[in-house]
Amino acid sequence: MIAAPCPAPAFGWKSRVLGSRRNGGGTGTFERVHYFDLTDTERGQATTTVLCRNDQPVGLSVVRSTGHEIGLEDGSLLTILFPLRGKVMSATDSFDLTARPGDAMILPPGRRRTVVNRSAEEKFEAITITMPVAARRLPQVGATVLRTSEIDDLAKAAAAAQAMSRRTDPTLLGTLLPATQDLVEGTLQILAAAPALSRTMRGSQAVLERAESLLRERFSEDFTMISLDEEIGISLRQLQDLFRRRYGRSPHAYLTRLRLEHAHLMLKGITPAPTVTDIALLSGFNHLGRFPRSYRDRFGELPSRNRDSRR
């Protein structure tokens, strides 16, 4: 993401190892980088490989990282991120988005904070396409995350970008890059011309927030995911997809985490401590045999040991 500009007339890939940088000025990719921090300052690694052109702004780059956070600002470029491995989160005062493999994150010009996390032991990897808004007269589209499979042009652009990231032939790259940008522009035109689709994406965020609120308010009650779906008004499959894209876990797993956190606070904070059975029931665990095992998996010790340590 922090890359040096390419000298003309180069057209090809330029790589750079990224390191911590604060209060930076302009870069070859963004107007201003306010900070860049590796998650693991001692052993972390991050690189960006940029496809440079001698007649236009940078159009495509590949980012690989063990995890980092960047605060940046760009007033002229629209950015499209295609995560290949790991998760990317981007936020401002007006939006908070998360994208995973199979998603496309579309970010309009402006200032934002972006965090990337690797998947298991694999480095984070993403393809970034940048397009000058004014030069291409792009339609105004708000920040959003789409499944690439939802729009044909977007799916084709993602596939072309991934193919490009594995190529080195300048002639082929020179053909693929403008074609990919045209596909992205087609997607933007579709979004601008179909307010219903944009409302659907914004509606998904509202549905997720409503579901989270209900789970936090009623985690101690005995209810099923089906009843939650009926109250919110979407299918279980849709709700599961929203939670997995946002949190990497199902709604039921999210609910279990809330219940375990509540039980943990009760064990640590109430004097005199209730019985473990009482705490399990108050936290929403009606299957008492599962509670100790789930608690140990989450906190590394049995709830009875936590309780006994406070006597």
SEDRENLUM-622675 format. One line per field, with one value per residue: residue in three letters; z, y, x of N, C-alpha, C, O in turn; residue number from 1. Coordinates in steps of 0.1 Angstrom, whole numbers. Example, Ala and Ser with C-alpha at 12.3 -4.5 7.8 and 13.67 -1.06 7.14 Angstrom:
# SEDRENLUM-622675
lumvex = (ALA_SER)
n_zz = (78_71)
n_yy = (-57_-22)
n_xx = (132_128)
ca_zz = (78_71)
ca_yy = (-45_-11)
ca_xx = (123_137)
c_zz = (78_79)
c_yy = (-33_0)
c_xx = (132_129)
o_zz = (85_80)
o_yy = (-33_11)
o_xx = (142_134)
keti = (1_2)
END
This chain:
# SEDRENLUM-622675
lumvex = (MET_ILE_ALA_ALA_PRO_CYS_PRO_ALA_PRO_ALA_PHE_GLY_TRP_LYS_SER_ARG_VAL_LEU_GLY_SER_ARG_ARG_ASN_GLY_GLY_GLY_THR_GLY_THR_PHE_GLU_ARG_VAL_HIS_TYR_PHE_ASP_LEU_THR_ASP_THR_GLU_ARG_GLY_GLN_ALA_THR_THR_THR_VAL_LEU_CYS_ARG_ASN_ASP_GLN_PRO_VAL_GLY_LEU_SER_VAL_VAL_ARG_SER_THR_GLY_HIS_GLU_ILE_GLY_LEU_GLU_ASP_GLY_SER_LEU_LEU_THR_ILE_LEU_PHE_PRO_LEU_ARG_GLY_LYS_VAL_MET_SER_ALA_THR_ASP_SER_PHE_ASP_LEU_THR_ALA_ARG_PRO_GLY_ASP_ALA_MET_ILE_LEU_PRO_PRO_GLY_ARG_ARG_ARG_THR_VAL_VAL_ASN_ARG_SER_ALA_GLU_GLU_LYS_PHE_GLU_ALA_ILE_THR_ILE_THR_MET_PRO_VAL_ALA_ALA_ARG_ARG_LEU_PRO_GLN_VAL_GLY_ALA_THR_VAL_LEU_ARG_THR_SER_GLU_ILE_ASP_ASP_LEU_ALA_LYS_ALA_ALA_ALA_ALA_ALA_GLN_ALA_MET_SER_ARG_ARG_THR_ASP_PRO_THR_LEU_LEU_GLY_THR_LEU_LEU_PRO_ALA_THR_GLN_ASP_LEU_VAL_GLU_GLY_THR_LEU_GLN_ILE_LEU_ALA_ALA_ALA_PRO_ALA_LEU_SER_ARG_THR_MET_ARG_GLY_SER_GLN_ALA_VAL_LEU_GLU_ARG_ALA_GLU_SER_LEU_LEU_ARG_GLU_ARG_PHE_SER_GLU_ASP_PHE_THR_MET_ILE_SER_LEU_ASP_GLU_GLU_ILE_GLY_ILE_SER_LEU_ARG_GLN_LEU_GLN_ASP_LEU_PHE_ARG_ARG_ARG_TYR_GLY_ARG_SER_PRO_HIS_ALA_TYR_LEU_THR_ARG_LEU_ARG_LEU_GLU_HIS_ALA_HIS_LEU_MET_LEU_LYS_GLY_ILE_THR_PRO_ALA_PRO_THR_VAL_THR_ASP_ILE_ALA_LEU_LEU_SER_GLY_PHE_ASN_HIS_LEU_GLY_ARG_PHE_PRO_ARG_SER_TYR_ARG_ASP_ARG_PHE_GLY_GLU_LEU_PRO_SER_ARG_ASN_ARG_ASP_SER_ARG_ARG)
n_zz = (0_7_-15_-37_-63_-98_-121_-153_-185_-174_-173_-156_-129_-97_-66_-30_3_32_60_94_95_102_101_74_40_7_-13_-38_-41_-25_-16_10_38_70_91_95_107_116_128_142_154_156_141_120_86_55_22_-9_-42_-71_-101_-125_-146_-174_-182_-167_-135_-108_-112_-103_-76_-55_-23_4_37_71_88_95_102_87_83_61_34_6_-20_-46_-58_-64_-47_-50_-33_-34_-14_-11_7_42_61_57_71_70_79_87_100_90_79_84_74_65_47_31_15_-17_-15_-25_-17_-19_-20_-17_-26_0_36_56_79_78_85_83_86_89_77_97_95_72_52_49_19_-9_-37_-51_-68_-82_-92_-110_-101_-113_-138_-152_-150_-131_-117_-87_-59_-28_0_2_6_-16_-27_-50_-67_-71_-91_-125_-139_-119_-109_-131_-132_-108_-113_-135_-124_-105_-122_-135_-115_-114_-136_-158_-183_-202_-224_-223_-198_-203_-218_-202_-179_-185_-194_-171_-155_-169_-165_-138_-138_-151_-132_-112_-126_-127_-100_-94_-111_-100_-75_-57_-53_-39_-16_-7_2_21_38_46_65_84_92_103_125_140_146_162_183_194_203_222_241_248_255_277_276_266_234_199_169_147_157_160_134_124_138_129_102_80_62_78_65_52_75_87_67_68_94_93_74_87_113_111_122_131_138_161_173_179_198_218_226_237_259_274_280_297_318_327_337_358_374_381_393_412_446_474_454_431_427_402_386_389_377_351_342_345_325_302_295_291_287_308_309_288_294_312_296_273_285_295_270_261_281_292_316_340_350_377_389_386_402_427_432_442_467)
n_yy = (-12_12_27_34_59_50_53_69_53_31_0_-23_-47_-34_-39_-35_-35_-31_-9_4_35_69_99_104_117_121_92_66_55_65_98_107_92_87_70_39_7_-24_-53_-72_-60_-69_-93_-92_-88_-71_-65_-47_-50_-33_-25_-6_22_43_64_68_70_47_15_-10_-32_-56_-67_-82_-94_-100_-89_-57_-22_8_43_64_88_100_120_117_92_62_32_-3_-33_-66_-92_-120_-138_-140_-112_-79_-48_-17_17_47_78_75_49_14_-13_-48_-72_-103_-132_-136_-114_-79_-49_-16_16_50_81_97_100_73_45_14_-20_-51_-86_-117_-151_-178_-194_-183_-156_-124_-115_-94_-79_-48_-23_8_38_69_92_116_117_95_100_88_73_84_65_50_38_3_-32_-60_-92_-108_-126_-116_-97_-98_-83_-76_-100_-109_-89_-94_-119_-113_-95_-112_-130_-113_-106_-127_-126_-115_-105_-77_-68_-83_-75_-49_-50_-63_-47_-22_-34_-46_-24_-13_-32_-29_-3_-7_-21_-1_16_0_-1_26_30_14_19_2_-20_-8_0_-25_-35_-16_-21_-47_-42_-28_-49_-67_-52_-49_-76_-82_-64_-75_-100_-93_-81_-102_-125_-142_-155_-182_-190_-197_-197_-197_-183_-159_-152_-149_-127_-107_-108_-121_-149_-178_-187_-163_-147_-161_-159_-131_-128_-145_-132_-108_-115_-139_-161_-181_-170_-184_-192_-167_-159_-178_-170_-145_-153_-168_-149_-133_-152_-155_-129_-129_-149_-138_-114_-112_-112_-128_-155_-170_-203_-225_-237_-219_-196_-205_-209_-183_-171_-181_-207_-236_-263_-279_-296_-289_-265_-263_-274_-257_-233_-239_-243_-217_-200_-214_-228_-246_-235_-239_-238_-212_-201_-212_-201_-176_-177)
n_xx = (8_20_38_65_65_66_93_90_97_85_67_53_59_65_81_79_91_72_72_70_55_49_30_33_40_29_25_33_8_-12_-25_-18_-3_-11_-4_13_13_27_12_26_53_79_83_66_56_52_44_41_32_33_16_29_23_32_17_-6_-22_-13_-28_-32_-25_-8_-12_5_6_14_-3_-15_-21_-33_-36_-50_-53_-70_-79_-88_-89_-108_-112_-109_-111_-101_-101_-80_-69_-74_-87_-101_-106_-123_-128_-146_-159_-184_-188_-183_-168_-163_-145_-140_-124_-139_-154_-159_-146_-156_-144_-149_-132_-113_-106_-95_-94_-77_-76_-58_-60_-44_-52_-54_-24_-16_-5_-21_-37_-44_-59_-57_-75_-72_-88_-89_-113_-123_-110_-120_-146_-163_-193_-209_-206_-213_-194_-191_-196_-196_-207_-187_-199_-224_-227_-222_-202_-185_-176_-162_-142_-128_-118_-102_-84_-71_-59_-41_-24_-7_8_35_41_45_29_6_-3_-8_-31_-49_-52_-66_-90_-99_-104_-125_-145_-149_-158_-182_-196_-198_-215_-238_-245_-250_-271_-290_-307_-320_-304_-282_-296_-303_-278_-271_-293_-286_-266_-281_-298_-280_-270_-294_-299_-276_-281_-305_-295_-277_-293_-310_-296_-297_-321_-342_-341_-344_-324_-341_-364_-353_-346_-372_-382_-365_-369_-357_-341_-327_-304_-295_-290_-270_-250_-245_-234_-211_-196_-191_-181_-169_-180_-209_-244_-252_-228_-218_-237_-233_-207_-213_-228_-209_-190_-206_-210_-184_-178_-196_-186_-162_-168_-189_-198_-212_-201_-224_-237_-222_-241_-262_-251_-247_-274_-284_-269_-279_-274_-290_-285_-268_-246_-230_-219_-196_-175_-175_-169_-143_-130_-130_-119_-98_-99_-119_-152_-158_-133_-126_-145_-140_-115_-120_-129)
ca_zz = (0_7_-26_-44_-77_-108_-131_-167_-190_-169_-172_-150_-114_-87_-52_-19_16_40_74_102_90_107_96_60_30_-4_-18_-51_-42_-18_-14_23_48_83_98_90_118_115_140_149_151_155_131_110_73_46_9_-19_-56_-79_-116_-128_-160_-176_-187_-159_-121_-105_-114_-96_-67_-47_-9_12_50_83_96_97_102_80_82_48_28_-9_-24_-60_-63_-59_-45_-50_-27_-36_-5_-16_19_53_63_57_77_67_87_88_109_83_76_90_65_66_35_31_2_-24_-14_-31_-9_-28_-11_-24_-21_14_47_63_86_73_92_77_95_81_80_103_94_59_51_42_5_-15_-49_-50_-81_-80_-104_-108_-102_-122_-151_-158_-147_-124_-109_-72_-52_-14_5_3_3_-24_-31_-64_-75_-72_-103_-134_-143_-107_-108_-142_-128_-98_-119_-143_-115_-100_-133_-138_-104_-116_-149_-159_-197_-203_-234_-218_-187_-209_-223_-191_-169_-189_-195_-158_-150_-176_-158_-125_-141_-154_-119_-106_-133_-122_-86_-95_-118_-93_-60_-49_-49_-29_-4_-1_9_34_46_53_77_94_97_112_138_147_152_173_195_201_209_234_250_252_255_288_273_258_221_188_157_139_162_158_120_122_143_121_89_69_64_86_57_50_87_89_58_73_106_89_67_96_124_108_130_129_149_173_179_185_210_228_231_246_272_281_286_309_329_332_345_371_383_386_399_422_459_473_441_430_422_388_379_388_367_338_339_343_313_291_292_296_287_318_307_278_299_317_284_265_293_294_257_259_291_296_329_343_358_391_394_387_414_439_434_448_481)
ca_yy = (0_24_23_45_60_43_62_66_48_17_-6_-37_-48_-29_-44_-27_-40_-20_-8_13_49_78_113_104_125_114_79_63_49_74_112_109_81_92_61_25_-1_-38_-59_-78_-51_-76_-104_-89_-85_-66_-60_-43_-51_-24_-25_8_26_55_74_69_66_33_10_-23_-36_-68_-65_-94_-90_-108_-81_-43_-11_20_54_70_98_102_128_116_78_52_20_-16_-43_-80_-101_-134_-146_-132_-103_-65_-39_-3_25_62_82_72_35_4_-24_-59_-80_-116_-137_-137_-101_-68_-37_-4_27_62_90_103_95_61_36_1_-30_-64_-97_-129_-162_-189_-192_-177_-141_-117_-112_-88_-72_-34_-16_22_45_83_95_127_114_86_105_77_77_85_53_50_27_-8_-45_-68_-105_-107_-134_-109_-89_-104_-75_-76_-113_-109_-80_-101_-130_-108_-90_-123_-135_-103_-106_-138_-124_-105_-101_-63_-66_-89_-67_-36_-53_-67_-37_-13_-42_-48_-12_-11_-40_-22_9_-12_-24_12_21_-8_3_40_30_5_23_-9_-28_-1_-1_-39_-36_-8_-29_-58_-37_-26_-62_-72_-44_-53_-90_-80_-58_-85_-111_-87_-78_-114_-137_-151_-161_-195_-188_-203_-189_-195_-173_-146_-149_-145_-114_-98_-108_-127_-163_-183_-187_-149_-142_-168_-153_-118_-130_-151_-121_-98_-119_-152_-172_-182_-163_-192_-191_-153_-159_-186_-161_-135_-160_-172_-136_-129_-161_-152_-117_-132_-157_-130_-101_-112_-117_-141_-161_-180_-216_-226_-240_-207_-188_-211_-206_-168_-167_-186_-221_-246_-276_-276_-305_-283_-252_-264_-277_-245_-223_-242_-240_-202_-193_-222_-235_-249_-224_-242_-234_-197_-197_-216_-192_-163_-180)
ca_xx = (0_29_47_72_61_74_98_86_85_83_54_55_57_76_78_85_88_66_76_62_57_39_30_39_35_23_31_29_-5_-22_-20_-12_-4_-10_5_13_19_26_6_37_64_93_84_57_61_42_49_31_37_25_17_31_21_39_8_-17_-19_-12_-41_-34_-14_-11_-7_7_9_11_-12_-11_-31_-29_-45_-46_-62_-68_-91_-90_-90_-117_-104_-117_-102_-105_-93_-78_-67_-75_-98_-98_-117_-120_-138_-145_-170_-197_-190_-175_-169_-154_-145_-133_-123_-152_-160_-152_-148_-155_-142_-148_-121_-115_-97_-100_-85_-79_-69_-59_-57_-42_-60_-46_-9_-13_-5_-32_-33_-55_-56_-63_-76_-75_-93_-92_-127_-125_-105_-129_-160_-170_-205_-207_-210_-209_-186_-199_-190_-204_-202_-184_-209_-237_-227_-213_-190_-176_-170_-152_-131_-121_-111_-91_-74_-63_-50_-31_-15_2_14_46_43_40_19_-7_-8_-13_-44_-58_-55_-78_-102_-104_-110_-138_-154_-152_-166_-195_-202_-202_-227_-249_-248_-255_-284_-300_-307_-325_-293_-275_-304_-302_-265_-273_-302_-279_-259_-291_-303_-270_-270_-306_-297_-266_-288_-314_-287_-271_-304_-318_-287_-300_-334_-341_-347_-337_-321_-353_-372_-346_-348_-386_-384_-358_-376_-348_-340_-316_-292_-291_-284_-257_-240_-241_-225_-198_-189_-187_-174_-162_-187_-224_-251_-253_-215_-218_-246_-225_-196_-219_-232_-197_-185_-214_-207_-171_-179_-203_-177_-151_-172_-200_-195_-206_-203_-235_-232_-219_-253_-270_-245_-250_-287_-285_-262_-286_-271_-299_-278_-257_-235_-221_-214_-182_-166_-175_-162_-129_-124_-129_-110_-86_-100_-133_-159_-157_-120_-127_-154_-133_-103_-124_-133)
c_zz = (0_-4_-33_-58_-87_-118_-145_-174_-186_-170_-168_-135_-107_-73_-42_-6_25_54_81_97_96_102_82_51_19_-7_-32_-53_-36_-17_-1_32_61_93_92_101_115_128_149_146_150_144_120_97_64_33_0_-33_-65_-94_-120_-143_-162_-180_-178_-144_-119_-106_-106_-88_-60_-33_-2_26_60_92_98_98_95_81_70_44_13_-14_-39_-66_-56_-58_-44_-44_-30_-26_-11_-4_31_53_63_62_74_73_86_98_103_79_83_83_68_53_37_17_-4_-23_-23_-23_-18_-18_-19_-19_-7_23_53_70_81_81_85_87_86_85_84_101_80_60_45_28_-2_-28_-48_-64_-77_-93_-102_-111_-113_-136_-159_-156_-141_-117_-94_-66_-38_-11_7_1_-4_-25_-46_-73_-77_-85_-113_-137_-131_-106_-119_-138_-118_-104_-128_-135_-109_-110_-136_-127_-105_-129_-149_-173_-198_-213_-229_-206_-192_-214_-212_-182_-173_-190_-181_-152_-157_-169_-145_-128_-144_-141_-112_-113_-129_-109_-86_-101_-111_-78_-51_-44_-38_-15_2_7_22_43_53_65_88_100_107_125_146_154_164_186_202_208_222_245_256_253_266_286_265_245_210_177_148_144_160_143_117_127_135_107_77_72_73_78_55_63_90_80_63_85_102_82_76_107_122_117_128_140_162_181_185_198_221_234_240_260_280_287_298_321_335_341_359_380_389_395_410_435_468_459_441_426_407_381_378_377_353_333_337_331_301_287_299_296_296_316_297_283_303_305_276_272_293_281_255_268_296_309_332_351_373_397_395_399_426_442_441_462_491)
c_yy = (13_21_36_47_54_53_58_62_34_13_-20_-36_-42_-33_-35_-34_-28_-20_3_27_57_92_114_113_116_101_77_58_59_88_113_96_87_83_47_17_-16_-43_-65_-69_-57_-85_-102_-85_-80_-61_-56_-44_-44_-25_-11_10_40_67_76_66_51_27_-3_-26_-49_-66_-79_-89_-100_-101_-67_-34_1_30_62_80_99_108_126_102_70_39_8_-26_-57_-89_-115_-143_-136_-122_-88_-57_-25_6_40_65_77_58_27_-9_-35_-67_-92_-121_-140_-124_-91_-56_-25_8_40_70_95_97_83_54_22_-9_-43_-74_-109_-140_-174_-186_-186_-162_-136_-114_-105_-81_-58_-28_-1_29_60_87_105_124_105_89_93_82_77_72_53_38_15_-21_-54_-82_-104_-115_-127_-101_-95_-96_-76_-89_-114_-101_-87_-112_-124_-102_-101_-129_-126_-103_-117_-137_-114_-99_-87_-61_-71_-80_-54_-38_-56_-56_-28_-21_-44_-36_-9_-20_-34_-10_4_-15_-11_18_14_-3_17_40_21_8_11_-18_-21_-1_-15_-40_-28_-15_-40_-54_-34_-38_-68_-65_-47_-67_-89_-75_-68_-96_-105_-85_-91_-126_-147_-158_-174_-193_-194_-193_-187_-184_-159_-142_-143_-131_-104_-97_-113_-142_-166_-182_-173_-144_-149_-162_-139_-119_-135_-140_-111_-103_-133_-163_-171_-173_-171_-192_-177_-153_-167_-177_-151_-142_-164_-160_-132_-139_-158_-140_-120_-140_-148_-118_-101_-118_-116_-147_-170_-193_-216_-229_-227_-197_-192_-207_-191_-163_-173_-200_-231_-260_-275_-285_-298_-271_-254_-266_-264_-234_-226_-240_-225_-196_-202_-229_-237_-237_-227_-238_-219_-193_-200_-207_-179_-165_-176)
c_xx = (9_39_53_67_71_80_93_99_82_69_56_54_69_72_85_81_83_71_69_65_46_41_37_33_29_31_27_15_-16_-16_-12_-14_-1_-2_4_20_17_20_17_49_78_94_75_63_49_49_38_39_28_27_17_29_28_30_-4_-13_-19_-26_-43_-22_-18_-4_-6_12_6_1_-7_-23_-25_-40_-41_-56_-59_-81_-95_-93_-101_-110_-113_-107_-109_-96_-92_-76_-68_-87_-93_-109_-113_-131_-135_-156_-184_-199_-180_-177_-159_-156_-136_-132_-137_-159_-153_-156_-146_-155_-140_-136_-124_-104_-103_-89_-88_-70_-70_-54_-55_-52_-52_-31_-6_-13_-17_-27_-46_-50_-64_-63_-79_-78_-95_-106_-130_-121_-114_-143_-168_-182_-202_-214_-205_-201_-195_-191_-200_-198_-199_-193_-222_-238_-217_-200_-180_-169_-159_-140_-122_-112_-99_-80_-65_-54_-39_-20_-5_10_25_47_37_29_6_-12_-14_-27_-54_-62_-67_-91_-108_-110_-123_-148_-158_-161_-181_-203_-207_-215_-240_-254_-255_-269_-295_-300_-312_-314_-285_-283_-304_-289_-266_-282_-296_-272_-269_-296_-293_-269_-283_-304_-287_-273_-297_-306_-281_-281_-310_-309_-291_-313_-332_-349_-339_-334_-332_-362_-366_-347_-362_-388_-377_-364_-367_-347_-327_-303_-286_-284_-271_-246_-235_-231_-212_-190_-183_-178_-166_-168_-202_-231_-251_-239_-213_-226_-239_-214_-202_-222_-220_-191_-193_-211_-194_-171_-186_-194_-166_-156_-182_-196_-208_-209_-214_-229_-230_-232_-262_-264_-247_-264_-290_-279_-268_-283_-281_-295_-266_-245_-225_-214_-199_-172_-164_-167_-147_-122_-122_-119_-99_-88_-115_-139_-158_-144_-120_-134_-146_-121_-107_-129_-122)
o_zz = (-6_-2_-34_-64_-84_-123_-149_-171_-194_-167_-176_-130_-110_-69_-44_-4_24_60_74_95_95_98_80_53_22_-4_-38_-64_-42_-16_0_32_64_101_85_104_112_139_161_135_143_137_110_96_66_34_1_-34_-66_-98_-119_-152_-152_-180_-180_-142_-128_-100_-103_-92_-58_-33_-2_27_59_102_102_95_97_79_69_49_9_-12_-43_-77_-44_-67_-37_-50_-27_-30_-16_-4_30_45_68_59_76_73_85_104_110_75_87_85_72_49_43_8_2_-30_-27_-21_-23_-10_-28_-9_-3_19_55_69_81_84_80_94_77_95_77_106_78_67_37_26_0_-29_-45_-71_-69_-103_-92_-122_-122_-146_-171_-161_-146_-111_-90_-67_-36_-18_13_-4_0_-25_-53_-84_-85_-90_-109_-137_-133_-103_-117_-141_-118_-100_-128_-138_-108_-107_-138_-130_-98_-132_-140_-175_-197_-210_-231_-206_-187_-216_-212_-177_-166_-187_-180_-146_-151_-168_-141_-120_-140_-140_-106_-106_-127_-106_-79_-97_-115_-70_-40_-33_-28_-5_14_17_32_56_64_75_99_112_117_136_158_165_174_197_214_219_232_257_268_252_264_294_259_244_213_177_142_136_158_140_110_120_133_100_66_83_74_83_55_62_94_84_62_86_107_83_74_111_131_119_123_150_173_193_196_207_233_246_251_270_292_298_308_332_347_351_369_392_400_403_416_435_469_454_449_423_400_370_367_370_344_322_327_326_290_277_311_303_291_320_297_278_299_305_272_266_291_280_248_264_304_313_326_359_381_409_405_407_436_454_446_469_503)
o_yy = (22_12_46_36_53_62_47_66_27_20_-29_-27_-45_-31_-29_-37_-18_-31_10_31_54_96_123_118_105_100_85_57_60_90_120_91_92_88_44_19_-20_-38_-63_-71_-52_-85_-110_-79_-85_-54_-61_-40_-47_-26_-4_2_48_78_85_61_44_33_-6_-24_-51_-63_-86_-82_-108_-107_-65_-38_5_27_67_81_100_103_132_100_70_36_8_-29_-59_-93_-120_-155_-125_-124_-86_-60_-21_2_44_56_76_54_31_-16_-33_-70_-91_-116_-145_-122_-93_-53_-23_10_41_67_97_90_83_56_17_-6_-47_-72_-112_-139_-178_-175_-183_-156_-143_-110_-110_-77_-58_-27_1_26_63_85_103_127_106_82_90_93_69_70_56_28_16_-20_-55_-83_-99_-112_-132_-99_-96_-102_-76_-90_-120_-104_-86_-113_-130_-103_-99_-132_-130_-101_-117_-146_-105_-90_-85_-53_-65_-78_-49_-28_-51_-55_-26_-16_-44_-36_-3_-15_-35_-8_11_-13_-11_23_20_-2_19_48_21_1_10_-23_-28_-3_-16_-46_-33_-15_-44_-61_-37_-39_-73_-71_-48_-69_-96_-79_-68_-100_-112_-86_-91_-137_-159_-167_-176_-193_-197_-182_-176_-176_-149_-130_-134_-123_-92_-86_-110_-147_-158_-178_-171_-138_-142_-160_-136_-112_-131_-140_-105_-96_-137_-173_-160_-170_-165_-191_-176_-147_-162_-178_-148_-136_-163_-160_-127_-134_-159_-140_-115_-138_-151_-113_-91_-129_-106_-144_-179_-194_-207_-223_-225_-191_-184_-203_-188_-153_-171_-205_-233_-269_-272_-281_-301_-267_-246_-259_-261_-227_-217_-235_-221_-187_-197_-236_-229_-231_-217_-233_-213_-184_-192_-205_-172_-156_-177)
o_xx = (5_48_46_64_83_72_93_110_76_60_60_48_80_60_96_69_89_73_61_77_34_52_44_22_24_43_20_10_-26_-4_-2_-25_10_5_-6_32_6_23_17_55_87_104_75_74_38_59_27_50_16_38_7_32_29_35_-12_-3_-23_-36_-54_-11_-30_8_-16_21_-3_-4_4_-35_-14_-52_-29_-67_-47_-92_-104_-98_-102_-102_-124_-96_-120_-85_-102_-80_-64_-96_-82_-121_-101_-143_-123_-162_-194_-210_-170_-187_-148_-167_-125_-138_-146_-169_-141_-168_-135_-164_-131_-130_-135_-95_-115_-77_-99_-58_-80_-44_-62_-58_-43_-27_6_-21_-24_-16_-57_-39_-76_-53_-89_-72_-102_-111_-138_-129_-116_-152_-179_-182_-193_-226_-193_-201_-206_-180_-212_-186_-207_-195_-230_-250_-206_-190_-168_-157_-148_-128_-110_-101_-88_-68_-53_-42_-27_-8_6_17_26_54_25_19_-5_-24_-24_-34_-65_-73_-76_-102_-120_-121_-132_-160_-170_-171_-190_-215_-218_-223_-250_-266_-265_-278_-306_-293_-308_-314_-280_-277_-304_-289_-261_-280_-300_-272_-267_-299_-297_-268_-282_-308_-289_-271_-298_-310_-281_-279_-315_-315_-288_-316_-321_-361_-327_-339_-334_-367_-373_-350_-364_-395_-382_-364_-370_-350_-318_-292_-274_-274_-261_-235_-224_-221_-201_-178_-173_-168_-159_-162_-207_-224_-250_-239_-207_-221_-239_-211_-195_-220_-220_-186_-187_-210_-192_-164_-182_-194_-161_-148_-184_-190_-214_-220_-215_-217_-235_-234_-267_-272_-250_-266_-297_-282_-264_-287_-280_-300_-255_-234_-213_-203_-191_-161_-153_-159_-139_-111_-113_-111_-91_-78_-124_-132_-157_-143_-114_-131_-146_-118_-98_-132_-124)
keti = (1_2_3_4_5_6_7_8_9_10_11_12_13_14_15_16_17_18_19_20_21_22_23_24_25_26_27_28_29_30_31_32_33_34_35_36_37_38_39_40_41_42_43_44_45_46_47_48_49_50_51_52_53_54_55_56_57_58_59_60_61_62_63_64_65_66_67_68_69_70_71_72_73_74_75_76_77_78_79_80_81_82_83_84_85_86_87_88_89_90_91_92_93_94_95_96_97_98_99_100_101_102_103_104_105_106_107_108_109_110_111_112_113_114_115_116_117_118_119_120_121_122_123_124_125_126_127_128_129_130_131_132_133_134_135_136_137_138_139_140_141_142_143_144_145_146_147_148_149_150_151_152_153_154_155_156_157_158_159_160_161_162_163_164_165_166_167_168_169_170_171_172_173_174_175_176_177_178_179_180_181_182_183_184_185_186_187_188_189_190_191_192_193_194_195_196_197_198_199_200_201_202_203_204_205_206_207_208_209_210_211_212_213_214_215_216_217_218_219_220_221_222_223_224_225_226_227_228_229_230_231_232_233_234_235_236_237_238_239_240_241_242_243_244_245_246_247_248_249_250_251_252_253_254_255_256_257_258_259_260_261_262_263_264_265_266_267_268_269_270_271_272_273_274_275_276_277_278_279_280_281_282_283_284_285_286_287_288_289_290_291_292_293_294_295_296_297_298_299_300_301_302_303_304_305_306_307_308_309_310_311)
END
